[in-house]
Amino acid sequence: MAPVALEDIARRALEGDRDAVESLVRELQGDVYGLALRMLWNREDAEDATQEILAI
């Protein structure tokens, strides 16, 4: 089975697919956290920012 492209997951999420929204958040969470950590230089602040950005 071929991997599903992030764009396809995002398209399904925009169409109202709740499972796709959860999948999209899981796929993006690590990248968002990494960027927040580089910008904030504090793990707890980066975790908080990630939660705010992804509304999880």
PDBQT receptor file of N, H, CA, C and O in Angstrom, charges set to zero:
ATOM      1  N   MET A   1       0.848  -1.188   0.000  1.00  0.00    +0.000 N 
ATOM      2  CA  MET A   1       0.000   0.000   0.000  1.00  0.00    +0.000 C 
ATOM      3  C   MET A   1       0.886   1.242   0.000  1.00  0.00    +0.000 C 
ATOM      4  O   MET A   1       1.801   1.341   0.817  1.00  0.00    +0.000 OA
ATOM      5  N   ALA A   2       0.633   2.189  -0.899  1.00  0.00    +0.000 N 
ATOM      6  H   ALA A   2      -0.111   2.109  -1.563  1.00  0.00    +0.000 HD
ATOM      7  CA  ALA A   2       1.436   3.406  -1.015  1.00  0.00    +0.000 C 
ATOM      8  C   ALA A   2       1.100   4.378   0.113  1.00  0.00    +0.000 C 
ATOM      9  O   ALA A   2      -0.049   4.453   0.547  1.00  0.00    +0.000 OA
ATOM     10  N   PRO A   3       2.097   5.121   0.588  1.00  0.00    +0.000 N 
ATOM     11  CA  PRO A   3       1.814   6.100   1.636  1.00  0.00    +0.000 C 
ATOM     12  C   PRO A   3       0.902   7.207   1.111  1.00  0.00    +0.000 C 
ATOM     13  O   PRO A   3       0.948   7.562  -0.067  1.00  0.00    +0.000 OA
ATOM     14  N   VAL A   4       0.087   7.735   1.992  1.00  0.00    +0.000 N 
ATOM     15  H   VAL A   4       0.050   7.447   2.949  1.00  0.00    +0.000 HD
ATOM     16  CA  VAL A   4      -0.841   8.807   1.627  1.00  0.00    +0.000 C 
ATOM     17  C   VAL A   4      -0.110  10.134   1.750  1.00  0.00    +0.000 C 
ATOM     18  O   VAL A   4       0.522  10.403   2.771  1.00  0.00    +0.000 OA
ATOM     19  N   ALA A   5      -0.191  10.959   0.724  1.00  0.00    +0.000 N 
ATOM     20  H   ALA A   5      -0.705  10.741  -0.106  1.00  0.00    +0.000 HD
ATOM     21  CA  ALA A   5       0.464  12.262   0.726  1.00  0.00    +0.000 C 
ATOM     22  C   ALA A   5      -0.223  13.192   1.723  1.00  0.00    +0.000 C 
ATOM     23  O   ALA A   5      -1.439  13.153   1.908  1.00  0.00    +0.000 OA
ATOM     24  N   LEU A   6       0.588  14.021   2.350  1.00  0.00    +0.000 N 
ATOM     25  H   LEU A   6       1.576  14.053   2.199  1.00  0.00    +0.000 HD
ATOM     26  CA  LEU A   6       0.066  14.971   3.330  1.00  0.00    +0.000 C 
ATOM     27  C   LEU A   6      -1.009  15.863   2.710  1.00  0.00    +0.000 C 
ATOM     28  O   LEU A   6      -1.977  16.236   3.373  1.00  0.00    +0.000 OA
ATOM     29  N   GLU A   7      -0.830  16.198   1.448  1.00  0.00    +0.000 N 
ATOM     30  H   GLU A   7      -0.043  15.895   0.910  1.00  0.00    +0.000 HD
ATOM     31  CA  GLU A   7      -1.816  17.035   0.762  1.00  0.00    +0.000 C 
ATOM     32  C   GLU A   7      -3.168  16.337   0.667  1.00  0.00    +0.000 C 
ATOM     33  O   GLU A   7      -4.214  16.973   0.797  1.00  0.00    +0.000 OA
ATOM     34  N   ASP A   8      -3.141  15.030   0.441  1.00  0.00    +0.000 N 
ATOM     35  H   ASP A   8      -2.292  14.513   0.336  1.00  0.00    +0.000 HD
ATOM     36  CA  ASP A   8      -4.391  14.271   0.371  1.00  0.00    +0.000 C 
ATOM     37  C   ASP A   8      -5.092  14.232   1.726  1.00  0.00    +0.000 C 
ATOM     38  O   ASP A   8      -6.316  14.346   1.807  1.00  0.00    +0.000 OA
ATOM     39  N   ILE A   9      -4.304  14.072   2.784  1.00  0.00    +0.000 N 
ATOM     40  H   ILE A   9      -3.310  13.980   2.717  1.00  0.00    +0.000 HD
ATOM     41  CA  ILE A   9      -4.874  14.077   4.135  1.00  0.00    +0.000 C 
ATOM     42  C   ILE A   9      -5.485  15.441   4.422  1.00  0.00    +0.000 C 
ATOM     43  O   ILE A   9      -6.588  15.528   4.963  1.00  0.00    +0.000 OA
ATOM     44  N   ALA A  10      -4.771  16.508   4.061  1.00  0.00    +0.000 N 
ATOM     45  H   ALA A  10      -3.876  16.437   3.621  1.00  0.00    +0.000 HD
ATOM     46  CA  ALA A  10      -5.278  17.868   4.288  1.00  0.00    +0.000 C 
ATOM     47  C   ALA A  10      -6.565  18.113   3.515  1.00  0.00    +0.000 C 
ATOM     48  O   ALA A  10      -7.495  18.738   4.024  1.00  0.00    +0.000 OA
ATOM     49  N   ARG A  11      -6.613  17.624   2.298  1.00  0.00    +0.000 N 
ATOM     50  H   ARG A  11      -5.858  17.116   1.884  1.00  0.00    +0.000 HD
ATOM     51  CA  ARG A  11      -7.830  17.800   1.475  1.00  0.00    +0.000 C 
ATOM     52  C   ARG A  11      -9.027  17.107   2.128  1.00  0.00    +0.000 C 
ATOM     53  O   ARG A  11     -10.123  17.665   2.191  1.00  0.00    +0.000 OA
ATOM     54  N   ARG A  12      -8.799  15.878   2.617  1.00  0.00    +0.000 N 
ATOM     55  H   ARG A  12      -7.909  15.425   2.566  1.00  0.00    +0.000 HD
ATOM     56  CA  ARG A  12      -9.883  15.153   3.299  1.00  0.00    +0.000 C 
ATOM     57  C   ARG A  12     -10.293  15.872   4.581  1.00  0.00    +0.000 C 
ATOM     58  O   ARG A  12     -11.475  15.919   4.920  1.00  0.00    +0.000 OA
ATOM     59  N   ALA A  13      -9.311  16.432   5.292  1.00  0.00    +0.000 N 
ATOM     60  H   ALA A  13      -8.351  16.394   5.017  1.00  0.00    +0.000 HD
ATOM     61  CA  ALA A  13      -9.621  17.168   6.524  1.00  0.00    +0.000 C 
ATOM     62  C   ALA A  13     -10.485  18.389   6.213  1.00  0.00    +0.000 C 
ATOM     63  O   ALA A  13     -11.439  18.682   6.934  1.00  0.00    +0.000 OA
ATOM     64  N   LEU A  14     -10.146  19.093   5.142  1.00  0.00    +0.000 N 
ATOM     65  H   LEU A  14      -9.371  18.855   4.556  1.00  0.00    +0.000 HD
ATOM     66  CA  LEU A  14     -10.939  20.261   4.744  1.00  0.00    +0.000 C 
ATOM     67  C   LEU A  14     -12.357  19.886   4.333  1.00  0.00    +0.000 C 
ATOM     68  O   LEU A  14     -13.277  20.699   4.432  1.00  0.00    +0.000 OA
ATOM     69  N   GLU A  15     -12.526  18.655   3.875  1.00  0.00    +0.000 N 
ATOM     70  H   GLU A  15     -11.779  17.995   3.795  1.00  0.00    +0.000 HD
ATOM     71  CA  GLU A  15     -13.849  18.172   3.485  1.00  0.00    +0.000 C 
ATOM     72  C   GLU A  15     -14.656  17.678   4.674  1.00  0.00    +0.000 C 
ATOM     73  O   GLU A  15     -15.799  17.247   4.522  1.00  0.00    +0.000 OA
ATOM     74  N   GLY A  16     -14.051  17.744   5.875  1.00  0.00    +0.000 N 
ATOM     75  H   GLY A  16     -13.123  18.095   5.999  1.00  0.00    +0.000 HD
ATOM     76  CA  GLY A  16     -14.793  17.393   7.075  1.00  0.00    +0.000 C 
ATOM     77  C   GLY A  16     -14.489  16.022   7.654  1.00  0.00    +0.000 C 
ATOM     78  O   GLY A  16     -15.173  15.591   8.582  1.00  0.00    +0.000 OA
ATOM     79  N   ASP A  17     -13.497  15.330   7.142  1.00  0.00    +0.000 N 
ATOM     80  H   ASP A  17     -12.941  15.680   6.387  1.00  0.00    +0.000 HD
ATOM     81  CA  ASP A  17     -13.130  14.006   7.635  1.00  0.00    +0.000 C 
ATOM     82  C   ASP A  17     -12.352  14.145   8.949  1.00  0.00    +0.000 C 
ATOM     83  O   ASP A  17     -11.188  14.544   8.948  1.00  0.00    +0.000 OA
ATOM     84  N   ARG A  18     -13.001  13.816  10.061  1.00  0.00    +0.000 N 
ATOM     85  H   ARG A  18     -13.947  13.492  10.062  1.00  0.00    +0.000 HD
ATOM     86  CA  ARG A  18     -12.380  13.973  11.387  1.00  0.00    +0.000 C 
ATOM     87  C   ARG A  18     -11.152  13.087  11.567  1.00  0.00    +0.000 C 
ATOM     88  O   ARG A  18     -10.184  13.492  12.212  1.00  0.00    +0.000 OA
ATOM     89  N   ASP A  19     -11.183  11.892  11.009  1.00  0.00    +0.000 N 
ATOM     90  H   ASP A  19     -11.969  11.563  10.486  1.00  0.00    +0.000 HD
ATOM     91  CA  ASP A  19     -10.015  11.013  11.091  1.00  0.00    +0.000 C 
ATOM     92  C   ASP A  19      -8.826  11.628  10.365  1.00  0.00    +0.000 C 
ATOM     93  O   ASP A  19      -7.685  11.493  10.805  1.00  0.00    +0.000 OA
ATOM     94  N   ALA A  20      -9.093  12.299   9.260  1.00  0.00    +0.000 N 
ATOM     95  H   ALA A  20     -10.021  12.409   8.902  1.00  0.00    +0.000 HD
ATOM     96  CA  ALA A  20      -8.028  12.961   8.506  1.00  0.00    +0.000 C 
ATOM     97  C   ALA A  20      -7.456  14.127   9.309  1.00  0.00    +0.000 C 
ATOM     98  O   ALA A  20      -6.251  14.372   9.264  1.00  0.00    +0.000 OA
ATOM     99  N   VAL A  21      -8.303  14.846  10.042  1.00  0.00    +0.000 N 
ATOM    100  H   VAL A  21      -9.282  14.647  10.079  1.00  0.00    +0.000 HD
ATOM    101  CA  VAL A  21      -7.827  15.951  10.883  1.00  0.00    +0.000 C 
ATOM    102  C   VAL A  21      -6.863  15.409  11.938  1.00  0.00    +0.000 C 
ATOM    103  O   VAL A  21      -5.785  15.966  12.148  1.00  0.00    +0.000 OA
ATOM    104  N   GLU A  22      -7.254  14.331  12.592  1.00  0.00    +0.000 N 
ATOM    105  H   GLU A  22      -8.129  13.879  12.421  1.00  0.00    +0.000 HD
ATOM    106  CA  GLU A  22      -6.389  13.726  13.611  1.00  0.00    +0.000 C 
ATOM    107  C   GLU A  22      -5.083  13.241  13.000  1.00  0.00    +0.000 C 
ATOM    108  O   GLU A  22      -4.018  13.405  13.595  1.00  0.00    +0.000 OA
ATOM    109  N   SER A  23      -5.160  12.654  11.834  1.00  0.00    +0.000 N 
ATOM    110  H   SER A  23      -6.025  12.520  11.351  1.00  0.00    +0.000 HD
ATOM    111  CA  SER A  23      -3.969  12.174  11.146  1.00  0.00    +0.000 C 
ATOM    112  C   SER A  23      -3.054  13.339  10.769  1.00  0.00    +0.000 C 
ATOM    113  O   SER A  23      -1.834  13.244  10.899  1.00  0.00    +0.000 OA
ATOM    114  N   LEU A  24      -3.640  14.415  10.310  1.00  0.00    +0.000 N 
ATOM    115  H   LEU A  24      -4.631  14.492  10.204  1.00  0.00    +0.000 HD
ATOM    116  CA  LEU A  24      -2.878  15.605   9.929  1.00  0.00    +0.000 C 
ATOM    117  C   LEU A  24      -2.151  16.193  11.132  1.00  0.00    +0.000 C 
ATOM    118  O   LEU A  24      -0.978  16.555  11.037  1.00  0.00    +0.000 OA
ATOM    119  N   VAL A  25      -2.839  16.286  12.250  1.00  0.00    +0.000 N 
ATOM    120  H   VAL A  25      -3.792  15.991  12.327  1.00  0.00    +0.000 HD
ATOM    121  CA  VAL A  25      -2.212  16.798  13.478  1.00  0.00    +0.000 C 
ATOM    122  C   VAL A  25      -1.044  15.907  13.880  1.00  0.00    +0.000 C 
ATOM    123  O   VAL A  25       0.027  16.407  14.224  1.00  0.00    +0.000 OA
ATOM    124  N   ARG A  26      -1.241  14.591  13.840  1.00  0.00    +0.000 N 
ATOM    125  H   ARG A  26      -2.111  14.185  13.560  1.00  0.00    +0.000 HD
ATOM    126  CA  ARG A  26      -0.154  13.664  14.194  1.00  0.00    +0.000 C 
ATOM    127  C   ARG A  26       1.038  13.838  13.264  1.00  0.00    +0.000 C 
ATOM    128  O   ARG A  26       2.184  13.813  13.712  1.00  0.00    +0.000 OA
ATOM    129  N   GLU A  27       0.778  14.014  11.979  1.00  0.00    +0.000 N 
ATOM    130  H   GLU A  27      -0.153  14.034  11.615  1.00  0.00    +0.000 HD
ATOM    131  CA  GLU A  27       1.856  14.162  11.002  1.00  0.00    +0.000 C 
ATOM    132  C   GLU A  27       2.638  15.463  11.208  1.00  0.00    +0.000 C 
ATOM    133  O   GLU A  27       3.853  15.491  11.014  1.00  0.00    +0.000 OA
ATOM    134  N   LEU A  28       1.954  16.526  11.595  1.00  0.00    +0.000 N 
ATOM    135  H   LEU A  28       0.967  16.503  11.753  1.00  0.00    +0.000 HD
ATOM    136  CA  LEU A  28       2.588  17.846  11.709  1.00  0.00    +0.000 C 
ATOM    137  C   LEU A  28       3.162  18.146  13.089  1.00  0.00    +0.000 C 
ATOM    138  O   LEU A  28       3.998  19.038  13.232  1.00  0.00    +0.000 OA
ATOM    139  N   GLN A  29       2.727  17.419  14.087  1.00  0.00    +0.000 N 
ATOM    140  H   GLN A  29       2.048  16.695  13.971  1.00  0.00    +0.000 HD
ATOM    141  CA  GLN A  29       3.073  17.736  15.470  1.00  0.00    +0.000 C 
ATOM    142  C   GLN A  29       4.590  17.815  15.699  1.00  0.00    +0.000 C 
ATOM    143  O   GLN A  29       5.060  18.765  16.325  1.00  0.00    +0.000 OA
ATOM    144  N   GLY A  30       5.345  16.862  15.220  1.00  0.00    +0.000 N 
ATOM    145  H   GLY A  30       4.964  16.090  14.711  1.00  0.00    +0.000 HD
ATOM    146  CA  GLY A  30       6.787  16.858  15.433  1.00  0.00    +0.000 C 
ATOM    147  C   GLY A  30       7.488  18.029  14.781  1.00  0.00    +0.000 C 
ATOM    148  O   GLY A  30       8.389  18.625  15.371  1.00  0.00    +0.000 OA
ATOM    149  N   ASP A  31       7.079  18.365  13.558  1.00  0.00    +0.000 N 
ATOM    150  H   ASP A  31       6.347  17.881  13.079  1.00  0.00    +0.000 HD
ATOM    151  CA  ASP A  31       7.687  19.501  12.862  1.00  0.00    +0.000 C 
ATOM    152  C   ASP A  31       7.349  20.820  13.547  1.00  0.00    +0.000 C 
ATOM    153  O   ASP A  31       8.210  21.688  13.691  1.00  0.00    +0.000 OA
ATOM    154  N   VAL A  32       6.098  20.969  13.967  1.00  0.00    +0.000 N 
ATOM    155  H   VAL A  32       5.398  20.264  13.850  1.00  0.00    +0.000 HD
ATOM    156  CA  VAL A  32       5.684  22.194  14.654  1.00  0.00    +0.000 C 
ATOM    157  C   VAL A  32       6.443  22.332  15.974  1.00  0.00    +0.000 C 
ATOM    158  O   VAL A  32       6.926  23.414  16.307  1.00  0.00    +0.000 OA
ATOM    159  N   TYR A  33       6.546  21.243  16.716  1.00  0.00    +0.000 N 
ATOM    160  H   TYR A  33       6.154  20.364  16.446  1.00  0.00    +0.000 HD
ATOM    161  CA  TYR A  33       7.282  21.273  17.983  1.00  0.00    +0.000 C 
ATOM    162  C   TYR A  33       8.754  21.634  17.754  1.00  0.00    +0.000 C 
ATOM    163  O   TYR A  33       9.313  22.455  18.481  1.00  0.00    +0.000 OA
ATOM    164  N   GLY A  34       9.374  21.026  16.755  1.00  0.00    +0.000 N 
ATOM    165  H   GLY A  34       8.920  20.359  16.165  1.00  0.00    +0.000 HD
ATOM    166  CA  GLY A  34      10.774  21.317  16.456  1.00  0.00    +0.000 C 
ATOM    167  C   GLY A  34      11.001  22.779  16.128  1.00  0.00    +0.000 C 
ATOM    168  O   GLY A  34      11.971  23.377  16.593  1.00  0.00    +0.000 OA
ATOM    169  N   LEU A  35      10.126  23.352  15.340  1.00  0.00    +0.000 N 
ATOM    170  H   LEU A  35       9.338  22.866  14.962  1.00  0.00    +0.000 HD
ATOM    171  CA  LEU A  35      10.235  24.769  14.994  1.00  0.00    +0.000 C 
ATOM    172  C   LEU A  35      10.023  25.641  16.223  1.00  0.00    +0.000 C 
ATOM    173  O   LEU A  35      10.764  26.600  16.439  1.00  0.00    +0.000 OA
ATOM    174  N   ALA A  36       9.019  25.316  17.028  1.00  0.00    +0.000 N 
ATOM    175  H   ALA A  36       8.418  24.537  16.852  1.00  0.00    +0.000 HD
ATOM    176  CA  ALA A  36       8.756  26.082  18.247  1.00  0.00    +0.000 C 
ATOM    177  C   ALA A  36       9.944  26.003  19.207  1.00  0.00    +0.000 C 
ATOM    178  O   ALA A  36      10.302  27.000  19.833  1.00  0.00    +0.000 OA
ATOM    179  N   LEU A  37      10.545  24.841  19.322  1.00  0.00    +0.000 N 
ATOM    180  H   LEU A  37      10.254  24.031  18.813  1.00  0.00    +0.000 HD
ATOM    181  CA  LEU A  37      11.693  24.678  20.207  1.00  0.00    +0.000 C 
ATOM    182  C   LEU A  37      12.879  25.516  19.726  1.00  0.00    +0.000 C 
ATOM    183  O   LEU A  37      13.572  26.137  20.533  1.00  0.00    +0.000 OA
ATOM    184  N   ARG A  38      13.107  25.532  18.425  1.00  0.00    +0.000 N 
ATOM    185  H   ARG A  38      12.545  25.027  17.770  1.00  0.00    +0.000 HD
ATOM    186  CA  ARG A  38      14.200  26.354  17.883  1.00  0.00    +0.000 C 
ATOM    187  C   ARG A  38      13.949  27.837  18.116  1.00  0.00    +0.000 C 
ATOM    188  O   ARG A  38      14.890  28.596  18.349  1.00  0.00    +0.000 OA
ATOM    189  N   MET A  39      12.701  28.252  18.056  1.00  0.00    +0.000 N 
ATOM    190  H   MET A  39      11.937  27.636  17.867  1.00  0.00    +0.000 HD
ATOM    191  CA  MET A  39      12.380  29.669  18.222  1.00  0.00    +0.000 C 
ATOM    192  C   MET A  39      12.347  30.088  19.687  1.00  0.00    +0.000 C 
ATOM    193  O   MET A  39      12.755  31.200  20.022  1.00  0.00    +0.000 OA
ATOM    194  N   LEU A  40      11.865  29.208  20.562  1.00  0.00    +0.000 N 
ATOM    195  H   LEU A  40      11.533  28.304  20.290  1.00  0.00    +0.000 HD
ATOM    196  CA  LEU A  40      11.638  29.583  21.957  1.00  0.00    +0.000 C 
ATOM    197  C   LEU A  40      12.747  29.140  22.902  1.00  0.00    +0.000 C 
ATOM    198  O   LEU A  40      12.878  29.697  23.992  1.00  0.00    +0.000 OA
ATOM    199  N   TRP A  41      13.545  28.158  22.514  1.00  0.00    +0.000 N 
ATOM    200  H   TRP A  41      13.438  27.705  21.629  1.00  0.00    +0.000 HD
ATOM    201  CA  TRP A  41      14.664  27.652  23.311  1.00  0.00    +0.000 C 
ATOM    202  C   TRP A  41      14.229  27.145  24.675  1.00  0.00    +0.000 C 
ATOM    203  O   TRP A  41      15.022  27.159  25.616  1.00  0.00    +0.000 OA
ATOM    204  N   ASN A  42      13.016  26.709  24.799  1.00  0.00    +0.000 N 
ATOM    205  H   ASN A  42      12.371  26.698  24.035  1.00  0.00    +0.000 HD
ATOM    206  CA  ASN A  42      12.513  26.207  26.073  1.00  0.00    +0.000 C 
ATOM    207  C   ASN A  42      11.503  25.103  25.767  1.00  0.00    +0.000 C 
ATOM    208  O   ASN A  42      10.521  25.331  25.061  1.00  0.00    +0.000 OA
ATOM    209  N   ARG A  43      11.748  23.908  26.300  1.00  0.00    +0.000 N 
ATOM    210  H   ARG A  43      12.546  23.722  26.874  1.00  0.00    +0.000 HD
ATOM    211  CA  ARG A  43      10.913  22.753  25.971  1.00  0.00    +0.000 C 
ATOM    212  C   ARG A  43       9.456  22.954  26.393  1.00  0.00    +0.000 C 
ATOM    213  O   ARG A  43       8.548  22.671  25.612  1.00  0.00    +0.000 OA
ATOM    214  N   GLU A  44       9.223  23.432  27.599  1.00  0.00    +0.000 N 
ATOM    215  H   GLU A  44       9.961  23.663  28.234  1.00  0.00    +0.000 HD
ATOM    216  CA  GLU A  44       7.842  23.604  28.065  1.00  0.00    +0.000 C 
ATOM    217  C   GLU A  44       7.097  24.645  27.231  1.00  0.00    +0.000 C 
ATOM    218  O   GLU A  44       5.931  24.454  26.885  1.00  0.00    +0.000 OA
ATOM    219  N   ASP A  45       7.779  25.750  26.910  1.00  0.00    +0.000 N 
ATOM    220  H   ASP A  45       8.726  25.905  27.191  1.00  0.00    +0.000 HD
ATOM    221  CA  ASP A  45       7.147  26.774  26.072  1.00  0.00    +0.000 C 
ATOM    222  C   ASP A  45       6.853  26.231  24.675  1.00  0.00    +0.000 C 
ATOM    223  O   ASP A  45       5.816  26.543  24.089  1.00  0.00    +0.000 OA
ATOM    224  N   ALA A  46       7.770  25.418  24.143  1.00  0.00    +0.000 N 
ATOM    225  H   ALA A  46       8.612  25.165  24.619  1.00  0.00    +0.000 HD
ATOM    226  CA  ALA A  46       7.561  24.831  22.820  1.00  0.00    +0.000 C 
ATOM    227  C   ALA A  46       6.381  23.863  22.834  1.00  0.00    +0.000 C 
ATOM    228  O   ALA A  46       5.600  23.821  21.884  1.00  0.00    +0.000 OA
ATOM    229  N   GLU A  47       6.250  23.089  23.904  1.00  0.00    +0.000 N 
ATOM    230  H   GLU A  47       6.885  23.123  24.676  1.00  0.00    +0.000 HD
ATOM    231  CA  GLU A  47       5.104  22.182  24.026  1.00  0.00    +0.000 C 
ATOM    232  C   GLU A  47       3.802  22.974  24.078  1.00  0.00    +0.000 C 
ATOM    233  O   GLU A  47       2.825  22.621  23.418  1.00  0.00    +0.000 OA
ATOM    234  N   ASP A  48       3.794  24.050  24.869  1.00  0.00    +0.000 N 
ATOM    235  H   ASP A  48       4.588  24.337  25.406  1.00  0.00    +0.000 HD
ATOM    236  CA  ASP A  48       2.600  24.895  24.959  1.00  0.00    +0.000 C 
ATOM    237  C   ASP A  48       2.265  25.514  23.604  1.00  0.00    +0.000 C 
ATOM    238  O   ASP A  48       1.106  25.530  23.189  1.00  0.00    +0.000 OA
ATOM    239  N   ALA A  49       3.289  26.021  22.920  1.00  0.00    +0.000 N 
ATOM    240  H   ALA A  49       4.231  26.007  23.257  1.00  0.00    +0.000 HD
ATOM    241  CA  ALA A  49       3.066  26.647  21.612  1.00  0.00    +0.000 C 
ATOM    242  C   ALA A  49       2.520  25.622  20.618  1.00  0.00    +0.000 C 
ATOM    243  O   ALA A  49       1.620  25.931  19.837  1.00  0.00    +0.000 OA
ATOM    244  N   THR A  50       3.056  24.418  20.646  1.00  0.00    +0.000 N 
ATOM    245  H   THR A  50       3.787  24.167  21.281  1.00  0.00    +0.000 HD
ATOM    246  CA  THR A  50       2.587  23.369  19.735  1.00  0.00    +0.000 C 
ATOM    247  C   THR A  50       1.118  23.069  19.994  1.00  0.00    +0.000 C 
ATOM    248  O   THR A  50       0.334  22.924  19.055  1.00  0.00    +0.000 OA
ATOM    249  N   GLN A  51       0.750  22.976  21.253  1.00  0.00    +0.000 N 
ATOM    250  H   GLN A  51       1.387  23.093  22.015  1.00  0.00    +0.000 HD
ATOM    251  CA  GLN A  51      -0.654  22.717  21.579  1.00  0.00    +0.000 C 
ATOM    252  C   GLN A  51      -1.545  23.846  21.100  1.00  0.00    +0.000 C 
ATOM    253  O   GLN A  51      -2.631  23.603  20.575  1.00  0.00    +0.000 OA
ATOM    254  N   GLU A  52      -1.092  25.084  21.277  1.00  0.00    +0.000 N 
ATOM    255  H   GLU A  52      -0.209  25.281  21.704  1.00  0.00    +0.000 HD
ATOM    256  CA  GLU A  52      -1.890  26.230  20.832  1.00  0.00    +0.000 C 
ATOM    257  C   GLU A  52      -2.020  26.256  19.323  1.00  0.00    +0.000 C 
ATOM    258  O   GLU A  52      -3.105  26.488  18.788  1.00  0.00    +0.000 OA
ATOM    259  N   ILE A  53      -0.899  26.015  18.631  1.00  0.00    +0.000 N 
ATOM    260  H   ILE A  53      -0.018  25.828  19.066  1.00  0.00    +0.000 HD
ATOM    261  CA  ILE A  53      -0.902  26.078  17.171  1.00  0.00    +0.000 C 
ATOM    262  C   ILE A  53      -1.808  25.001  16.580  1.00  0.00    +0.000 C 
ATOM    263  O   ILE A  53      -2.565  25.262  15.645  1.00  0.00    +0.000 OA
ATOM    264  N   LEU A  54      -1.727  23.795  17.131  1.00  0.00    +0.000 N 
ATOM    265  H   LEU A  54      -1.113  23.583  17.891  1.00  0.00    +0.000 HD
ATOM    266  CA  LEU A  54      -2.505  22.684  16.586  1.00  0.00    +0.000 C 
ATOM    267  C   LEU A  54      -3.839  22.493  17.280  1.00  0.00    +0.000 C 
ATOM    268  O   LEU A  54      -4.622  21.621  16.902  1.00  0.00    +0.000 OA
ATOM    269  N   ALA A  55      -4.102  23.309  18.301  1.00  0.00    +0.000 N 
ATOM    270  H   ALA A  55      -3.466  24.017  18.608  1.00  0.00    +0.000 HD
ATOM    271  CA  ALA A  55      -5.364  23.241  19.053  1.00  0.00    +0.000 C 
ATOM    272  C   ALA A  55      -5.662  21.810  19.495  1.00  0.00    +0.000 C 
ATOM    273  O   ALA A  55      -6.742  21.274  19.247  1.00  0.00    +0.000 OA
ATOM    274  N   ILE A  56      -4.656  21.197  20.168  1.00  0.00    +0.000 N 
ATOM    275  H   ILE A  56      -3.779  21.632  20.369  1.00  0.00    +0.000 HD
ATOM    276  CA  ILE A  56      -4.826  19.830  20.651  1.00  0.00    +0.000 C 
ATOM    277  C   ILE A  56      -4.829  19.801  22.154  1.00  0.00    +0.000 C 
ATOM    278  O   ILE A  56      -4.961  18.732  22.751  1.00  0.00    +0.000 OA
TER     279      ILE A  56
